[in-house]
Amino acid sequence: MLLALVSPAAGAPKALLKGDVSAGLQSHMGLSAGLVRFVGPAEVAATGGLIIGLFWQPLGIAAAIGFTITMIGAVGFHAKAGDYADPATRGTRWPPSSSPPSPWPPR
């Protein structure tokens, strides 16, 4: 459900080609406007598919598979652009192959 709630906020600016995210995808990542406009509605459609999938399982499975493919593609494009290679440009982001240290159990 959390993914279904966050997905429209991530997809809508891409579908409308508004904001810094869309501009960054086009300039830094080298994506065409058409591809950005395709990814945006796909993320928004995933929301509907995931929510309806709670009641009709085949659609939920299809939406989950499609959204997983979209996210794998996103990781691939970010890796290709070198977003995780240089610690200076990575900032506070973690590379996709590692996870942040767990705060649990507390020490």
Secondary structure as GFF3:
##gff-version 3
##sequence-region A 1 107
A	DSSP	alpha_helix	2	16	.	.	.	ID=ss1
A	DSSP	alpha_helix	19	27	.	.	.	ID=ss2
A	DSSP	alpha_helix	33	52	.	.	.	ID=ss3
A	DSSP	alpha_helix	57	80	.	.	.	ID=ss4
A	DSSP	alpha_helix	87	90	.	.	.	ID=ss5
###
